Amino acid sequence: MNDIQVVLRGNIASDPRFITFDDGNCVTSFRLASTSSWYDRERETWVDRRTTYVSVNCRRILAKSAMQSLHKGHPVVITGRLWERSWTKDDRAGRTLEVEAETVGHDLTFGVSAFTRFPRNRHVGEELAAREGRPVDETDPAAAAVYGAVREIGEPMADVTGFEVLEDGADLDEETVSGGKVSALG
């Protein structure tokens, strides 16, 4: 069977939802919105076309990373397998486009992002802890590296370039820009 491989670009239109199943598998799902536009020369303005919505499902380790990294409104690029799903609810019926994501990343056209690599042996500790019904030992150096990197940000942190990382929606004031905390690229 040949799957339709796609590359999608758009904004996350819903809060990502993380679900863990009884067998230990997990999924993060969200809606992606993409609106194409064209330039109307007569009116000298950009005109939006209809917005297309696609349901995106991330599974296994991608689900965990997506839940920690993605938020509503983020611009993303997604690769994956596309299919159409029929549905019925009460007296209504319809079709939905769905993508089983293989990769997800922030669209860096609109901002910056920081990356933290998982240690190679991340699955061993997580799987053992899950089988034993206990939380992952965050004092373990390998686990501490991962969980320390994805901690809830309560204070500004520096990325690998040394520039201050601003929270989503933060406005740049003159002091932040002139004080050398943010650098323009180019």
C-alpha positions as CSV (number, residue, x, y, z in Angstrom):
1,M,0.0,0.0,0.0
2,N,1.4,3.4,-1.0
3,D,0.9,6.2,1.5
4,I,0.6,9.8,0.4
5,Q,3.7,11.6,1.8
6,V,3.1,15.3,2.5
7,V,4.9,18.4,3.8
8,L,2.6,20.9,5.6
9,R,3.3,24.4,6.7
10,G,0.9,26.3,9.0
11,N,0.1,27.4,12.5
12,I,-1.1,25.2,15.4
13,A,-4.8,26.0,15.7
14,S,-5.6,24.1,18.9
15,D,-3.9,23.3,22.2
16,P,-1.9,20.1,21.7
17,R,-3.6,17.2,23.5
18,F,-1.5,14.4,25.0
19,I,-3.0,10.9,25.7
20,T,-1.4,7.9,27.2
21,F,-3.0,4.5,26.5
22,D,-3.1,1.4,28.8
23,D,-0.4,-0.3,26.7
24,G,2.1,2.5,27.3
25,N,1.7,4.0,23.8
26,C,1.0,7.7,23.6
27,V,-0.2,10.3,21.1
28,T,-0.2,14.1,20.9
29,S,-2.8,15.5,18.5
30,F,-3.6,19.0,17.4
31,R,-5.2,20.9,14.5
32,L,-3.0,22.7,11.9
33,A,-4.4,25.7,10.1
34,S,-3.0,26.9,6.8
35,T,-4.3,29.9,4.9
36,S,-2.8,30.7,1.4
37,S,-2.9,34.2,0.1
38,W,-2.4,36.0,-3.2
39,Y,-1.6,39.6,-4.1
40,D,-4.4,41.6,-5.7
41,R,-2.7,44.1,-7.9
42,E,-5.9,46.1,-8.5
43,R,-6.5,46.7,-4.8
44,E,-2.7,46.6,-4.0
45,T,-3.2,44.3,-1.0
46,W,-2.8,40.7,0.0
47,V,-6.0,38.6,0.0
48,D,-6.5,35.5,2.1
49,R,-8.0,32.4,0.6
50,R,-10.0,29.8,2.6
51,T,-8.2,28.3,5.6
52,T,-7.5,24.5,5.4
53,Y,-7.5,22.6,8.6
54,V,-5.7,19.3,9.1
55,S,-5.7,17.0,12.2
56,V,-2.1,16.0,13.1
57,N,-1.2,12.9,15.2
58,C,2.3,12.4,16.7
59,R,3.0,9.0,18.2
60,R,5.6,7.5,20.5
61,I,8.7,9.6,21.4
62,L,7.6,12.3,18.8
63,A,4.3,12.6,20.9
64,K,6.3,13.4,24.1
65,S,8.6,15.9,22.3
66,A,5.6,17.6,20.6
67,M,3.8,18.0,23.8
68,Q,6.7,19.7,25.5
69,S,7.7,21.9,22.5
70,L,4.5,22.9,20.7
71,H,1.8,25.4,21.7
72,K,-1.2,26.9,20.0
73,G,-0.2,29.6,17.5
74,H,3.3,28.2,16.8
75,P,4.3,28.1,13.1
76,V,5.4,24.6,12.2
77,V,6.5,22.4,9.3
78,I,5.3,18.8,9.3
79,T,6.1,15.8,7.2
80,G,4.0,12.7,7.3
81,R,1.5,10.4,5.8
82,L,-1.9,11.9,4.7
83,W,-5.3,10.2,4.7
84,E,-8.9,11.1,4.7
85,R,-11.2,9.9,7.5
86,S,-15.0,9.7,7.2
87,W,-17.0,10.4,10.4
88,T,-20.5,10.5,11.6
89,K,-21.9,12.1,14.8
90,D,-25.6,12.2,15.6
91,D,-27.2,13.2,12.3
92,R,-24.1,14.8,10.7
93,A,-21.4,13.2,8.6
94,G,-18.2,14.5,7.1
95,R,-14.6,13.9,6.1
96,T,-11.4,15.1,7.8
97,L,-7.9,15.3,6.6
98,E,-5.4,13.6,9.0
99,V,-1.6,13.4,9.0
100,E,0.4,10.8,10.9
101,A,3.4,13.0,11.6
102,E,6.9,11.6,11.0
103,T,8.7,14.9,11.8
104,V,7.6,18.2,13.3
105,G,9.6,21.4,13.6
106,H,9.2,25.1,14.2
107,D,9.1,27.2,11.1
108,L,12.1,29.4,11.6
109,T,10.9,31.9,9.1
110,F,9.0,33.5,12.0
111,G,11.3,33.2,15.0
112,V,14.0,31.2,16.7
113,S,13.9,27.9,18.5
114,A,16.3,26.0,20.7
115,F,17.0,22.3,20.4
116,T,17.9,19.8,23.1
117,R,19.0,16.3,22.1
118,F,17.8,13.2,24.0
119,P,20.6,11.0,25.4
120,R,20.9,7.8,23.4
121,N,19.8,5.5,26.2
122,R,16.7,7.5,27.0
123,H,14.3,4.6,26.2
124,V,15.9,2.1,28.7
125,G,15.3,4.2,31.8
126,E,11.8,5.2,30.7
127,E,10.7,1.8,29.8
128,L,12.1,0.2,33.0
129,A,10.4,2.9,35.1
130,A,7.1,2.4,33.3
131,R,7.2,-1.4,33.7
132,E,7.9,-1.0,37.4
133,G,5.1,1.6,37.8
134,R,7.4,4.3,39.2
135,P,8.4,7.8,37.9
136,V,11.6,8.2,36.0
137,D,14.5,8.9,38.4
138,E,15.5,12.5,37.6
139,T,18.7,12.1,39.6
140,D,20.0,9.7,37.0
141,P,22.4,11.8,34.9
142,A,20.9,10.8,31.5
143,A,17.3,11.5,32.7
144,A,18.4,14.7,34.5
145,A,19.8,16.1,31.2
146,V,16.4,15.5,29.4
147,Y,14.1,16.6,32.2
148,G,16.3,19.6,33.1
149,A,16.2,20.8,29.6
150,V,12.4,20.6,29.3
151,R,11.7,22.1,32.7
152,E,9.0,24.7,33.0
153,I,10.7,28.0,32.2
154,G,10.3,30.4,35.1
155,E,13.1,32.7,34.2
156,P,14.9,33.8,31.0
157,M,17.4,31.2,29.8
158,A,20.2,31.5,27.3
159,D,20.3,29.3,24.2
160,V,23.6,28.1,22.7
161,T,24.2,31.4,21.0
162,G,24.2,33.2,24.3
163,F,21.2,35.4,23.4
164,E,18.3,35.6,25.8
165,V,15.4,33.5,24.8
166,L,12.1,35.4,25.0
167,E,8.8,33.8,25.9
168,D,6.1,33.5,23.3
169,G,4.3,36.8,22.8
170,A,7.0,38.8,24.6
171,D,7.3,42.3,23.2
172,L,10.7,43.7,22.5
173,D,11.3,47.0,24.3
174,E,14.1,49.4,23.4
175,E,16.2,48.4,26.5
176,T,16.1,44.7,25.5
177,V,17.2,45.4,22.0
178,S,19.8,48.1,22.8
179,G,21.1,46.3,25.9
180,G,22.5,43.5,23.6
181,K,20.0,40.9,24.8
182,V,18.6,40.4,21.3
183,S,20.6,40.5,18.1
184,A,19.3,41.1,14.6
185,L,20.6,38.5,12.1
186,G,21.7,39.6,8.8
